[in-house]
């Protein structure tokens, strides 16, 4: 796993752009240990994905910690699948990354 970056230490230049290779986004996702930050991360992340499929509004309501946990979980999910996300799944990940960028720009560390 990559070195952890705490929310308060996260800088914009550490977040890959959404048009990056997925491997860069996956590496960034591993700078956050979602297992230790969110109780029952699988349940949480799957609820967010399900809500997202019914409209993107859920994502803007999440904290930086929750967003990073979702990104972390998606990295773990796709590592398990042995493939990179595509289509709507990559779109979801891109929106998560964009929201992380917004939180860091606004200095909202949680």
C-alpha positions in Angstrom: 0.0 0.0 0.0 1.2 3.5 -0.7 2.1 5.9 2.1 -0.9 7.2 3.8 -1.8 10.9 3.3 -4.0 12.4 6.0 -6.8 14.7 4.8 -5.1 17.7 6.5 -1.9 17.0 4.5 -3.6 16.3 1.1 -2.6 18.8 -1.6 -4.1 19.3 -5.1 -0.9 18.2 -6.8 -1.2 14.8 -5.1 -4.6 14.1 -6.7 -4.4 12.7 -10.3 -6.6 14.3 -12.9 -9.6 12.3 -14.0 -8.1 11.7 -17.4 -5.2 9.9 -15.9 -4.5 6.3 -16.4 -6.6 4.3 -13.9 -3.4 3.0 -12.3 -2.5 6.5 -11.1 -6.0 6.9 -9.6 -5.7 3.5 -8.0 -2.3 4.4 -6.5 -3.8 7.6 -5.1 -6.7 5.7 -3.6 -4.2 3.6 -1.6 -3.0 6.7 0.2 -6.0 6.4 2.4 -6.8 3.4 4.6 -10.5 3.1 4.3 -10.6 -0.1 6.4 -9.5 1.9 9.4 -11.6 5.0 8.8 -15.0 3.7 8.0 -16.7 1.0 10.0 -18.0 -1.7 7.6 -16.6 0.1 4.6 -18.1 -2.5 2.2 -21.7 -1.7 3.3 -21.0 2.0 3.3 -19.4 2.1 -0.2 -22.0 -0.1 -1.7 -24.8 2.1 -0.3 -23.1 5.1 -1.9 -22.8 3.4 -5.3 -26.4 2.3 -5.2 -27.6 5.9 -4.3 -25.3 7.3 -7.0 -27.0 5.2 -9.6 -30.3 6.9 -8.7 -28.7 10.4 -9.0 -25.4 12.0 -8.4 -26.6 14.2 -5.5 -25.3 11.7 -2.9 -21.7 12.4 -3.8 -21.8 16.2 -3.1 -23.1 15.4 0.4 -20.1 13.2 1.4 -17.2 14.4 3.5 -13.6 14.2 2.3 -13.1 11.1 4.5 -16.2 9.4 3.0 -15.2 10.3 -0.6 -11.7 8.9 -0.1 -13.1 5.8 1.6 -15.3 5.2 -1.5 -12.4 5.7 -3.8 -10.3 3.3 -1.7 -13.1 0.7 -1.8 -13.5 1.0 -5.6 -9.7 0.4 -5.9 -10.0 -2.7 -3.8 -13.1 -3.9 -5.7 -11.4 -3.6 -9.1 -8.2 -5.1 -7.9 -10.4 -8.1 -6.8 -12.0 -8.1 -10.3 -8.6 -8.0 -11.9 -9.6 -5.3 -14.4 -9.9 -1.6 -14.6 -13.3 0.1 -14.3 -14.9 1.3 -17.5 -18.0 3.1 -18.7 -20.3 4.2 -15.9 -18.0 2.6 -13.2 -15.1 4.8 -14.3 -17.5 7.8 -14.5 -18.4 7.2 -10.9 -14.8 7.1 -9.9 -14.1 10.2 -11.8 -16.9 12.1 -10.0 -15.5 10.9 -6.7 -12.1 12.2 -7.7 -13.6 15.6 -8.8 -15.4 15.9 -5.4 -12.1 15.1 -3.6 -10.5 17.9 -5.6 -13.3 20.3 -4.6 -13.0 19.5 -0.9 -9.2 20.1 -1.0 -9.7 23.4 -2.9 -12.2 24.5 -0.3 -9.9 23.4 2.5 -12.7 21.1 3.8 -10.6 18.3 5.4 -13.6 16.4 6.7 
